[in-house]
Amino acid sequence: MIETGVGVNRNPVYVHRGGCHMIGTRSRGVDRDQALHALAGGVDACPHCRPDTELGVLD
């Protein structure tokens, strides 16, 4: 899941795992490749559900 910010641009602010309790109302489902691309592009991983760990992304 990708959570977007508020405003005109609504840029992505977090990547979440599906079912995360912290997902806001401004979110949409994405596939694995889109989530990996977002994380590689600098979108933060949710610190609660840690999608980066689930996807095998290492710093």
PDBQT receptor file of N, H, CA, C and O in Angstrom, charges set to zero:
ATOM      1  N   MET A   1       0.849  -1.169   0.000  1.00  0.00    +0.000 N 
ATOM      2  CA  MET A   1       0.000   0.000   0.000  1.00  0.00    +0.000 C 
ATOM      3  C   MET A   1       0.900   1.239   0.000  1.00  0.00    +0.000 C 
ATOM      4  O   MET A   1       1.950   1.270   0.642  1.00  0.00    +0.000 OA
ATOM      5  N   ILE A   2       0.458   2.248  -0.735  1.00  0.00    +0.000 N 
ATOM      6  H   ILE A   2      -0.394   2.223  -1.256  1.00  0.00    +0.000 HD
ATOM      7  CA  ILE A   2       1.134   3.547  -0.749  1.00  0.00    +0.000 C 
ATOM      8  C   ILE A   2       0.194   4.562  -0.121  1.00  0.00    +0.000 C 
ATOM      9  O   ILE A   2      -0.948   4.715  -0.552  1.00  0.00    +0.000 OA
ATOM     10  N   GLU A   3       0.683   5.254   0.899  1.00  0.00    +0.000 N 
ATOM     11  H   GLU A   3       1.611   5.130   1.249  1.00  0.00    +0.000 HD
ATOM     12  CA  GLU A   3      -0.082   6.337   1.520  1.00  0.00    +0.000 C 
ATOM     13  C   GLU A   3       0.426   7.646   0.956  1.00  0.00    +0.000 C 
ATOM     14  O   GLU A   3       1.634   7.880   0.904  1.00  0.00    +0.000 OA
ATOM     15  N   THR A   4      -0.493   8.502   0.531  1.00  0.00    +0.000 N 
ATOM     16  H   THR A   4      -1.474   8.312   0.573  1.00  0.00    +0.000 HD
ATOM     17  CA  THR A   4      -0.106   9.789  -0.038  1.00  0.00    +0.000 C 
ATOM     18  C   THR A   4      -0.372  10.915   0.951  1.00  0.00    +0.000 C 
ATOM     19  O   THR A   4      -1.168  10.780   1.880  1.00  0.00    +0.000 OA
ATOM     20  N   GLY A   5       0.317  12.029   0.725  1.00  0.00    +0.000 N 
ATOM     21  H   GLY A   5       0.964  12.139  -0.030  1.00  0.00    +0.000 HD
ATOM     22  CA  GLY A   5       0.129  13.206   1.551  1.00  0.00    +0.000 C 
ATOM     23  C   GLY A   5      -1.106  13.985   1.132  1.00  0.00    +0.000 C 
ATOM     24  O   GLY A   5      -1.845  13.574   0.237  1.00  0.00    +0.000 OA
ATOM     25  N   VAL A   6      -1.313  15.096   1.782  1.00  0.00    +0.000 N 
ATOM     26  H   VAL A   6      -0.713  15.430   2.508  1.00  0.00    +0.000 HD
ATOM     27  CA  VAL A   6      -2.439  15.970   1.458  1.00  0.00    +0.000 C 
ATOM     28  C   VAL A   6      -1.983  17.031   0.470  1.00  0.00    +0.000 C 
ATOM     29  O   VAL A   6      -0.786  17.241   0.279  1.00  0.00    +0.000 OA
ATOM     30  N   GLY A   7      -2.930  17.688  -0.146  1.00  0.00    +0.000 N 
ATOM     31  H   GLY A   7      -3.903  17.518   0.009  1.00  0.00    +0.000 HD
ATOM     32  CA  GLY A   7      -2.607  18.782  -1.046  1.00  0.00    +0.000 C 
ATOM     33  C   GLY A   7      -2.757  18.394  -2.497  1.00  0.00    +0.000 C 
ATOM     34  O   GLY A   7      -3.226  17.307  -2.834  1.00  0.00    +0.000 OA
ATOM     35  N   VAL A   8      -2.350  19.308  -3.339  1.00  0.00    +0.000 N 
ATOM     36  H   VAL A   8      -1.969  20.191  -3.066  1.00  0.00    +0.000 HD
ATOM     37  CA  VAL A   8      -2.527  19.149  -4.772  1.00  0.00    +0.000 C 
ATOM     38  C   VAL A   8      -1.692  17.988  -5.319  1.00  0.00    +0.000 C 
ATOM     39  O   VAL A   8      -2.206  17.174  -6.086  1.00  0.00    +0.000 OA
ATOM     40  N   ASN A   9      -0.435  17.901  -4.944  1.00  0.00    +0.000 N 
ATOM     41  H   ASN A   9      -0.018  18.563  -4.321  1.00  0.00    +0.000 HD
ATOM     42  CA  ASN A   9       0.459  16.882  -5.500  1.00  0.00    +0.000 C 
ATOM     43  C   ASN A   9       0.222  15.486  -4.935  1.00  0.00    +0.000 C 
ATOM     44  O   ASN A   9       0.405  14.491  -5.637  1.00  0.00    +0.000 OA
ATOM     45  N   ARG A  10      -0.178  15.411  -3.690  1.00  0.00    +0.000 N 
ATOM     46  H   ARG A  10      -0.327  16.219  -3.120  1.00  0.00    +0.000 HD
ATOM     47  CA  ARG A  10      -0.440  14.126  -3.026  1.00  0.00    +0.000 C 
ATOM     48  C   ARG A  10       0.694  13.129  -3.256  1.00  0.00    +0.000 C 
ATOM     49  O   ARG A  10       0.463  11.988  -3.656  1.00  0.00    +0.000 OA
ATOM     50  N   ASN A  11       1.913  13.577  -2.999  1.00  0.00    +0.000 N 
ATOM     51  H   ASN A  11       2.101  14.504  -2.675  1.00  0.00    +0.000 HD
ATOM     52  CA  ASN A  11       3.078  12.709  -3.166  1.00  0.00    +0.000 C 
ATOM     53  C   ASN A  11       3.052  11.570  -2.157  1.00  0.00    +0.000 C 
ATOM     54  O   ASN A  11       2.506  11.730  -1.066  1.00  0.00    +0.000 OA
ATOM     55  N   PRO A  12       3.634  10.418  -2.500  1.00  0.00    +0.000 N 
ATOM     56  CA  PRO A  12       3.699   9.304  -1.557  1.00  0.00    +0.000 C 
ATOM     57  C   PRO A  12       4.513   9.678  -0.324  1.00  0.00    +0.000 C 
ATOM     58  O   PRO A  12       5.563  10.309  -0.435  1.00  0.00    +0.000 OA
ATOM     59  N   VAL A  13       4.029   9.289   0.843  1.00  0.00    +0.000 N 
ATOM     60  H   VAL A  13       3.175   8.776   0.933  1.00  0.00    +0.000 HD
ATOM     61  CA  VAL A  13       4.760   9.566   2.079  1.00  0.00    +0.000 C 
ATOM     62  C   VAL A  13       5.184   8.289   2.798  1.00  0.00    +0.000 C 
ATOM     63  O   VAL A  13       6.191   8.295   3.506  1.00  0.00    +0.000 OA
ATOM     64  N   TYR A  14       4.445   7.200   2.635  1.00  0.00    +0.000 N 
ATOM     65  H   TYR A  14       3.627   7.194   2.060  1.00  0.00    +0.000 HD
ATOM     66  CA  TYR A  14       4.790   5.928   3.274  1.00  0.00    +0.000 C 
ATOM     67  C   TYR A  14       4.406   4.756   2.397  1.00  0.00    +0.000 C 
ATOM     68  O   TYR A  14       3.429   4.804   1.650  1.00  0.00    +0.000 OA
ATOM     69  N   VAL A  15       5.201   3.696   2.506  1.00  0.00    +0.000 N 
ATOM     70  H   VAL A  15       5.994   3.657   3.114  1.00  0.00    +0.000 HD
ATOM     71  CA  VAL A  15       4.843   2.394   1.967  1.00  0.00    +0.000 C 
ATOM     72  C   VAL A  15       4.442   1.553   3.170  1.00  0.00    +0.000 C 
ATOM     73  O   VAL A  15       5.154   1.519   4.174  1.00  0.00    +0.000 OA
ATOM     74  N   HIS A  16       3.293   0.868   3.069  1.00  0.00    +0.000 N 
ATOM     75  H   HIS A  16       2.715   0.895   2.254  1.00  0.00    +0.000 HD
ATOM     76  CA  HIS A  16       2.781   0.015   4.138  1.00  0.00    +0.000 C 
ATOM     77  C   HIS A  16       2.587  -1.409   3.632  1.00  0.00    +0.000 C 
ATOM     78  O   HIS A  16       2.448  -1.635   2.430  1.00  0.00    +0.000 OA
ATOM     79  N   ARG A  17       2.579  -2.354   4.542  1.00  0.00    +0.000 N 
ATOM     80  H   ARG A  17       2.692  -2.170   5.518  1.00  0.00    +0.000 HD
ATOM     81  CA  ARG A  17       2.111  -3.700   4.238  1.00  0.00    +0.000 C 
ATOM     82  C   ARG A  17       0.594  -3.673   4.287  1.00  0.00    +0.000 C 
ATOM     83  O   ARG A  17       0.015  -2.905   5.057  1.00  0.00    +0.000 OA
ATOM     84  N   GLY A  18      -0.049  -4.484   3.492  1.00  0.00    +0.000 N 
ATOM     85  H   GLY A  18       0.420  -5.107   2.867  1.00  0.00    +0.000 HD
ATOM     86  CA  GLY A  18      -1.509  -4.575   3.544  1.00  0.00    +0.000 C 
ATOM     87  C   GLY A  18      -1.954  -4.970   4.948  1.00  0.00    +0.000 C 
ATOM     88  O   GLY A  18      -1.346  -5.842   5.568  1.00  0.00    +0.000 OA
ATOM     89  N   GLY A  19      -2.989  -4.346   5.441  1.00  0.00    +0.000 N 
ATOM     90  H   GLY A  19      -3.483  -3.637   4.937  1.00  0.00    +0.000 HD
ATOM     91  CA  GLY A  19      -3.503  -4.649   6.767  1.00  0.00    +0.000 C 
ATOM     92  C   GLY A  19      -2.848  -3.873   7.900  1.00  0.00    +0.000 C 
ATOM     93  O   GLY A  19      -3.208  -4.068   9.061  1.00  0.00    +0.000 OA
ATOM     94  N   CYS A  20      -1.901  -3.004   7.593  1.00  0.00    +0.000 N 
ATOM     95  H   CYS A  20      -1.609  -2.846   6.650  1.00  0.00    +0.000 HD
ATOM     96  CA  CYS A  20      -1.253  -2.207   8.635  1.00  0.00    +0.000 C 
ATOM     97  C   CYS A  20      -2.295  -1.309   9.317  1.00  0.00    +0.000 C 
ATOM     98  O   CYS A  20      -3.131  -0.695   8.653  1.00  0.00    +0.000 OA
ATOM     99  N   HIS A  21      -2.230  -1.246  10.626  1.00  0.00    +0.000 N 
ATOM    100  H   HIS A  21      -1.552  -1.744  11.165  1.00  0.00    +0.000 HD
ATOM    101  CA  HIS A  21      -3.193  -0.435  11.382  1.00  0.00    +0.000 C 
ATOM    102  C   HIS A  21      -2.934   1.070  11.247  1.00  0.00    +0.000 C 
ATOM    103  O   HIS A  21      -3.762   1.875  11.673  1.00  0.00    +0.000 OA
ATOM    104  N   MET A  22      -1.814   1.451  10.670  1.00  0.00    +0.000 N 
ATOM    105  H   MET A  22      -1.142   0.796  10.325  1.00  0.00    +0.000 HD
ATOM    106  CA  MET A  22      -1.474   2.863  10.532  1.00  0.00    +0.000 C 
ATOM    107  C   MET A  22      -1.815   3.443   9.155  1.00  0.00    +0.000 C 
ATOM    108  O   MET A  22      -1.576   4.626   8.914  1.00  0.00    +0.000 OA
ATOM    109  N   ILE A  23      -2.365   2.634   8.256  1.00  0.00    +0.000 N 
ATOM    110  H   ILE A  23      -2.559   1.673   8.452  1.00  0.00    +0.000 HD
ATOM    111  CA  ILE A  23      -2.707   3.125   6.919  1.00  0.00    +0.000 C 
ATOM    112  C   ILE A  23      -3.793   4.182   7.040  1.00  0.00    +0.000 C 
ATOM    113  O   ILE A  23      -4.820   3.973   7.685  1.00  0.00    +0.000 OA
ATOM    114  N   GLY A  24      -3.544   5.312   6.410  1.00  0.00    +0.000 N 
ATOM    115  H   GLY A  24      -2.710   5.482   5.886  1.00  0.00    +0.000 HD
ATOM    116  CA  GLY A  24      -4.521   6.393   6.410  1.00  0.00    +0.000 C 
ATOM    117  C   GLY A  24      -5.553   6.207   5.302  1.00  0.00    +0.000 C 
ATOM    118  O   GLY A  24      -5.507   5.236   4.546  1.00  0.00    +0.000 OA
ATOM    119  N   THR A  25      -6.468   7.139   5.222  1.00  0.00    +0.000 N 
ATOM    120  H   THR A  25      -6.505   7.928   5.836  1.00  0.00    +0.000 HD
ATOM    121  CA  THR A  25      -7.522   7.063   4.222  1.00  0.00    +0.000 C 
ATOM    122  C   THR A  25      -7.026   7.422   2.826  1.00  0.00    +0.000 C 
ATOM    123  O   THR A  25      -7.690   7.107   1.839  1.00  0.00    +0.000 OA
ATOM    124  N   ARG A  26      -5.878   8.072   2.728  1.00  0.00    +0.000 N 
ATOM    125  H   ARG A  26      -5.338   8.328   3.530  1.00  0.00    +0.000 HD
ATOM    126  CA  ARG A  26      -5.315   8.449   1.425  1.00  0.00    +0.000 C 
ATOM    127  C   ARG A  26      -4.296   7.394   0.990  1.00  0.00    +0.000 C 
ATOM    128  O   ARG A  26      -3.101   7.677   0.901  1.00  0.00    +0.000 OA
ATOM    129  N   SER A  27      -4.768   6.198   0.724  1.00  0.00    +0.000 N 
ATOM    130  H   SER A  27      -5.739   5.968   0.796  1.00  0.00    +0.000 HD
ATOM    131  CA  SER A  27      -3.858   5.125   0.339  1.00  0.00    +0.000 C 
ATOM    132  C   SER A  27      -4.445   4.328  -0.818  1.00  0.00    +0.000 C 
ATOM    133  O   SER A  27      -5.646   4.361  -1.087  1.00  0.00    +0.000 OA
ATOM    134  N   ARG A  28      -3.547   3.608  -1.492  1.00  0.00    +0.000 N 
ATOM    135  H   ARG A  28      -2.572   3.581  -1.273  1.00  0.00    +0.000 HD
ATOM    136  CA  ARG A  28      -3.972   2.770  -2.602  1.00  0.00    +0.000 C 
ATOM    137  C   ARG A  28      -3.087   1.529  -2.649  1.00  0.00    +0.000 C 
ATOM    138  O   ARG A  28      -1.924   1.564  -2.246  1.00  0.00    +0.000 OA
ATOM    139  N   GLY A  29      -3.640   0.465  -3.135  1.00  0.00    +0.000 N 
ATOM    140  H   GLY A  29      -4.585   0.437  -3.463  1.00  0.00    +0.000 HD
ATOM    141  CA  GLY A  29      -2.883  -0.762  -3.269  1.00  0.00    +0.000 C 
ATOM    142  C   GLY A  29      -1.914  -0.702  -4.438  1.00  0.00    +0.000 C 
ATOM    143  O   GLY A  29      -2.222  -0.125  -5.481  1.00  0.00    +0.000 OA
ATOM    144  N   VAL A  30      -0.758  -1.292  -4.264  1.00  0.00    +0.000 N 
ATOM    145  H   VAL A  30      -0.508  -1.761  -3.417  1.00  0.00    +0.000 HD
ATOM    146  CA  VAL A  30       0.246  -1.370  -5.325  1.00  0.00    +0.000 C 
ATOM    147  C   VAL A  30       0.820  -2.783  -5.334  1.00  0.00    +0.000 C 
ATOM    148  O   VAL A  30       0.704  -3.519  -4.354  1.00  0.00    +0.000 OA
ATOM    149  N   ASP A  31       1.440  -3.150  -6.451  1.00  0.00    +0.000 N 
ATOM    150  H   ASP A  31       1.534  -2.552  -7.247  1.00  0.00    +0.000 HD
ATOM    151  CA  ASP A  31       2.069  -4.467  -6.498  1.00  0.00    +0.000 C 
ATOM    152  C   ASP A  31       3.493  -4.384  -5.920  1.00  0.00    +0.000 C 
ATOM    153  O   ASP A  31       3.979  -3.306  -5.578  1.00  0.00    +0.000 OA
ATOM    154  N   ARG A  32       4.134  -5.535  -5.824  1.00  0.00    +0.000 N 
ATOM    155  H   ARG A  32       3.740  -6.410  -6.102  1.00  0.00    +0.000 HD
ATOM    156  CA  ARG A  32       5.463  -5.632  -5.225  1.00  0.00    +0.000 C 
ATOM    157  C   ARG A  32       6.468  -4.717  -5.920  1.00  0.00    +0.000 C 
ATOM    158  O   ARG A  32       7.228  -4.010  -5.258  1.00  0.00    +0.000 OA
ATOM    159  N   ASP A  33       6.472  -4.731  -7.253  1.00  0.00    +0.000 N 
ATOM    160  H   ASP A  33       5.854  -5.305  -7.790  1.00  0.00    +0.000 HD
ATOM    161  CA  ASP A  33       7.437  -3.906  -7.997  1.00  0.00    +0.000 C 
ATOM    162  C   ASP A  33       7.236  -2.421  -7.734  1.00  0.00    +0.000 C 
ATOM    163  O   ASP A  33       8.210  -1.680  -7.600  1.00  0.00    +0.000 OA
ATOM    164  N   GLN A  34       5.993  -1.980  -7.660  1.00  0.00    +0.000 N 
ATOM    165  H   GLN A  34       5.202  -2.582  -7.769  1.00  0.00    +0.000 HD
ATOM    166  CA  GLN A  34       5.718  -0.569  -7.380  1.00  0.00    +0.000 C 
ATOM    167  C   GLN A  34       6.163  -0.197  -5.970  1.00  0.00    +0.000 C 
ATOM    168  O   GLN A  34       6.690   0.894  -5.753  1.00  0.00    +0.000 OA
ATOM    169  N   ALA A  35       5.957  -1.087  -5.023  1.00  0.00    +0.000 N 
ATOM    170  H   ALA A  35       5.529  -1.973  -5.200  1.00  0.00    +0.000 HD
ATOM    171  CA  ALA A  35       6.392  -0.826  -3.645  1.00  0.00    +0.000 C 
ATOM    172  C   ALA A  35       7.916  -0.747  -3.573  1.00  0.00    +0.000 C 
ATOM    173  O   ALA A  35       8.462   0.144  -2.923  1.00  0.00    +0.000 OA
ATOM    174  N   LEU A  36       8.599  -1.671  -4.236  1.00  0.00    +0.000 N 
ATOM    175  H   LEU A  36       8.155  -2.394  -4.765  1.00  0.00    +0.000 HD
ATOM    176  CA  LEU A  36      10.061  -1.641  -4.256  1.00  0.00    +0.000 C 
ATOM    177  C   LEU A  36      10.580  -0.374  -4.925  1.00  0.00    +0.000 C 
ATOM    178  O   LEU A  36      11.544   0.230  -4.454  1.00  0.00    +0.000 OA
ATOM    179  N   HIS A  37       9.952   0.023  -6.006  1.00  0.00    +0.000 N 
ATOM    180  H   HIS A  37       9.169  -0.467  -6.389  1.00  0.00    +0.000 HD
ATOM    181  CA  HIS A  37      10.348   1.247  -6.719  1.00  0.00    +0.000 C 
ATOM    182  C   HIS A  37      10.162   2.474  -5.818  1.00  0.00    +0.000 C 
ATOM    183  O   HIS A  37      11.016   3.360  -5.786  1.00  0.00    +0.000 OA
ATOM    184  N   ALA A  38       9.051   2.518  -5.093  1.00  0.00    +0.000 N 
ATOM    185  H   ALA A  38       8.357   1.798  -5.118  1.00  0.00    +0.000 HD
ATOM    186  CA  ALA A  38       8.798   3.643  -4.187  1.00  0.00    +0.000 C 
ATOM    187  C   ALA A  38       9.845   3.692  -3.086  1.00  0.00    +0.000 C 
ATOM    188  O   ALA A  38      10.366   4.764  -2.776  1.00  0.00    +0.000 OA
ATOM    189  N   LEU A  39      10.161   2.545  -2.491  1.00  0.00    +0.000 N 
ATOM    190  H   LEU A  39       9.738   1.675  -2.743  1.00  0.00    +0.000 HD
ATOM    191  CA  LEU A  39      11.171   2.507  -1.430  1.00  0.00    +0.000 C 
ATOM    192  C   LEU A  39      12.536   2.918  -1.964  1.00  0.00    +0.000 C 
ATOM    193  O   LEU A  39      13.266   3.659  -1.306  1.00  0.00    +0.000 OA
ATOM    194  N   ALA A  40      12.882   2.439  -3.154  1.00  0.00    +0.000 N 
ATOM    195  H   ALA A  40      12.289   1.837  -3.688  1.00  0.00    +0.000 HD
ATOM    196  CA  ALA A  40      14.171   2.803  -3.762  1.00  0.00    +0.000 C 
ATOM    197  C   ALA A  40      14.206   4.282  -4.127  1.00  0.00    +0.000 C 
ATOM    198  O   ALA A  40      15.276   4.889  -4.166  1.00  0.00    +0.000 OA
ATOM    199  N   GLY A  41      13.044   4.861  -4.392  1.00  0.00    +0.000 N 
ATOM    200  H   GLY A  41      12.175   4.368  -4.361  1.00  0.00    +0.000 HD
ATOM    201  CA  GLY A  41      12.963   6.269  -4.760  1.00  0.00    +0.000 C 
ATOM    202  C   GLY A  41      12.902   7.216  -3.576  1.00  0.00    +0.000 C 
ATOM    203  O   GLY A  41      12.769   8.427  -3.756  1.00  0.00    +0.000 OA
ATOM    204  N   GLY A  42      13.000   6.680  -2.365  1.00  0.00    +0.000 N 
ATOM    205  H   GLY A  42      13.108   5.697  -2.219  1.00  0.00    +0.000 HD
ATOM    206  CA  GLY A  42      13.060   7.537  -1.191  1.00  0.00    +0.000 C 
ATOM    207  C   GLY A  42      11.790   7.653  -0.375  1.00  0.00    +0.000 C 
ATOM    208  O   GLY A  42      11.759   8.399   0.604  1.00  0.00    +0.000 OA
ATOM    209  N   VAL A  43      10.727   6.927  -0.755  1.00  0.00    +0.000 N 
ATOM    210  H   VAL A  43      10.753   6.322  -1.551  1.00  0.00    +0.000 HD
ATOM    211  CA  VAL A  43       9.518   6.947   0.060  1.00  0.00    +0.000 C 
ATOM    212  C   VAL A  43       9.813   6.130   1.324  1.00  0.00    +0.000 C 
ATOM    213  O   VAL A  43      10.365   5.033   1.244  1.00  0.00    +0.000 OA
ATOM    214  N   ASP A  44       9.448   6.663   2.471  1.00  0.00    +0.000 N 
ATOM    215  H   ASP A  44       8.999   7.554   2.536  1.00  0.00    +0.000 HD
ATOM    216  CA  ASP A  44       9.724   5.994   3.737  1.00  0.00    +0.000 C 
ATOM    217  C   ASP A  44       8.878   4.748   3.923  1.00  0.00    +0.000 C 
ATOM    218  O   ASP A  44       7.722   4.696   3.503  1.00  0.00    +0.000 OA
ATOM    219  N   ALA A  45       9.470   3.742   4.558  1.00  0.00    +0.000 N 
ATOM    220  H   ALA A  45      10.409   3.784   4.899  1.00  0.00    +0.000 HD
ATOM    221  CA  ALA A  45       8.737   2.549   4.964  1.00  0.00    +0.000 C 
ATOM    222  C   ALA A  45       8.058   2.850   6.295  1.00  0.00    +0.000 C 
ATOM    223  O   ALA A  45       8.641   3.502   7.161  1.00  0.00    +0.000 OA
ATOM    224  N   CYS A  46       6.844   2.382   6.455  1.00  0.00    +0.000 N 
ATOM    225  H   CYS A  46       6.370   1.852   5.752  1.00  0.00    +0.000 HD
ATOM    226  CA  CYS A  46       6.135   2.561   7.721  1.00  0.00    +0.000 C 
ATOM    227  C   CYS A  46       6.950   1.919   8.839  1.00  0.00    +0.000 C 
ATOM    228  O   CYS A  46       7.342   0.758   8.725  1.00  0.00    +0.000 OA
ATOM    229  N   PRO A  47       7.211   2.655   9.917  1.00  0.00    +0.000 N 
ATOM    230  CA  PRO A  47       7.999   2.092  11.010  1.00  0.00    +0.000 C 
ATOM    231  C   PRO A  47       7.224   1.065  11.847  1.00  0.00    +0.000 C 
ATOM    232  O   PRO A  47       7.813   0.394  12.695  1.00  0.00    +0.000 OA
ATOM    233  N   HIS A  48       5.930   0.938  11.621  1.00  0.00    +0.000 N 
ATOM    234  H   HIS A  48       5.452   1.483  10.932  1.00  0.00    +0.000 HD
ATOM    235  CA  HIS A  48       5.121  -0.015  12.382  1.00  0.00    +0.000 C 
ATOM    236  C   HIS A  48       5.062  -1.387  11.710  1.00  0.00    +0.000 C 
ATOM    237  O   HIS A  48       5.252  -2.411  12.366  1.00  0.00    +0.000 OA
ATOM    238  N   CYS A  49       4.798  -1.404  10.401  1.00  0.00    +0.000 N 
ATOM    239  H   CYS A  49       4.644  -0.572   9.868  1.00  0.00    +0.000 HD
ATOM    240  CA  CYS A  49       4.626  -2.686   9.705  1.00  0.00    +0.000 C 
ATOM    241  C   CYS A  49       5.867  -3.127   8.932  1.00  0.00    +0.000 C 
ATOM    242  O   CYS A  49       5.939  -4.276   8.496  1.00  0.00    +0.000 OA
ATOM    243  N   ARG A  50       6.823  -2.254   8.759  1.00  0.00    +0.000 N 
ATOM    244  H   ARG A  50       6.765  -1.321   9.113  1.00  0.00    +0.000 HD
ATOM    245  CA  ARG A  50       8.122  -2.544   8.128  1.00  0.00    +0.000 C 
ATOM    246  C   ARG A  50       8.029  -3.307   6.803  1.00  0.00    +0.000 C 
ATOM    247  O   ARG A  50       8.522  -4.431   6.704  1.00  0.00    +0.000 OA
ATOM    248  N   PRO A  51       7.401  -2.704   5.782  1.00  0.00    +0.000 N 
ATOM    249  CA  PRO A  51       7.314  -3.388   4.491  1.00  0.00    +0.000 C 
ATOM    250  C   PRO A  51       8.672  -3.612   3.840  1.00  0.00    +0.000 C 
ATOM    251  O   PRO A  51       8.833  -4.536   3.042  1.00  0.00    +0.000 OA
ATOM    252  N   ASP A  52       9.649  -2.775   4.173  1.00  0.00    +0.000 N 
ATOM    253  H   ASP A  52       9.518  -2.025   4.821  1.00  0.00    +0.000 HD
ATOM    254  CA  ASP A  52      10.985  -2.948   3.612  1.00  0.00    +0.000 C 
ATOM    255  C   ASP A  52      11.598  -4.271   4.055  1.00  0.00    +0.000 C 
ATOM    256  O   ASP A  52      12.278  -4.935   3.272  1.00  0.00    +0.000 OA
ATOM    257  N   THR A  53      11.364  -4.653   5.296  1.00  0.00    +0.000 N 
ATOM    258  H   THR A  53      10.812  -4.114   5.932  1.00  0.00    +0.000 HD
ATOM    259  CA  THR A  53      11.863  -5.936   5.796  1.00  0.00    +0.000 C 
ATOM    260  C   THR A  53      11.154  -7.082   5.104  1.00  0.00    +0.000 C 
ATOM    261  O   THR A  53      11.797  -8.050   4.695  1.00  0.00    +0.000 OA
ATOM    262  N   GLU A  54       9.847  -6.991   4.967  1.00  0.00    +0.000 N 
ATOM    263  H   GLU A  54       9.325  -6.205   5.299  1.00  0.00    +0.000 HD
ATOM    264  CA  GLU A  54       9.053  -8.031   4.291  1.00  0.00    +0.000 C 
ATOM    265  C   GLU A  54       9.489  -8.200   2.838  1.00  0.00    +0.000 C 
ATOM    266  O   GLU A  54       9.502  -9.319   2.325  1.00  0.00    +0.000 OA
ATOM    267  N   LEU A  55       9.842  -7.111   2.173  1.00  0.00    +0.000 N 
ATOM    268  H   LEU A  55       9.831  -6.202   2.589  1.00  0.00    +0.000 HD
ATOM    269  CA  LEU A  55      10.232  -7.143   0.775  1.00  0.00    +0.000 C 
ATOM    270  C   LEU A  55      11.724  -7.452   0.576  1.00  0.00    +0.000 C 
ATOM    271  O   LEU A  55      12.183  -7.605  -0.556  1.00  0.00    +0.000 OA
ATOM    272  N   GLY A  56      12.468  -7.543   1.669  1.00  0.00    +0.000 N 
ATOM    273  H   GLY A  56      12.095  -7.419   2.589  1.00  0.00    +0.000 HD
ATOM    274  CA  GLY A  56      13.887  -7.881   1.576  1.00  0.00    +0.000 C 
ATOM    275  C   GLY A  56      14.779  -6.727   1.186  1.00  0.00    +0.000 C 
ATOM    276  O   GLY A  56      15.874  -6.939   0.665  1.00  0.00    +0.000 OA
ATOM    277  N   VAL A  57      14.328  -5.505   1.431  1.00  0.00    +0.000 N 
ATOM    278  H   VAL A  57      13.438  -5.334   1.854  1.00  0.00    +0.000 HD
ATOM    279  CA  VAL A  57      15.126  -4.322   1.102  1.00  0.00    +0.000 C 
ATOM    280  C   VAL A  57      16.112  -4.071   2.243  1.00  0.00    +0.000 C 
ATOM    281  O   VAL A  57      15.724  -3.975   3.408  1.00  0.00    +0.000 OA
ATOM    282  N   LEU A  58      17.374  -3.967   1.892  1.00  0.00    +0.000 N 
ATOM    283  H   LEU A  58      17.689  -4.045   0.946  1.00  0.00    +0.000 HD
ATOM    284  CA  LEU A  58      18.413  -3.698   2.887  1.00  0.00    +0.000 C 
ATOM    285  C   LEU A  58      18.983  -2.315   2.652  1.00  0.00    +0.000 C 
ATOM    286  O   LEU A  58      19.103  -1.877   1.508  1.00  0.00    +0.000 OA
ATOM    287  N   ASP A  59      19.336  -1.621   3.731  1.00  0.00    +0.000 N 
ATOM    288  H   ASP A  59      19.239  -1.978   4.660  1.00  0.00    +0.000 HD
ATOM    289  CA  ASP A  59      19.942  -0.296   3.600  1.00  0.00    +0.000 C 
ATOM    290  C   ASP A  59      21.370  -0.391   3.129  1.00  0.00    +0.000 C 
ATOM    291  O   ASP A  59      22.035   0.632   2.964  1.00  0.00    +0.000 OA
TER     292      ASP A  59
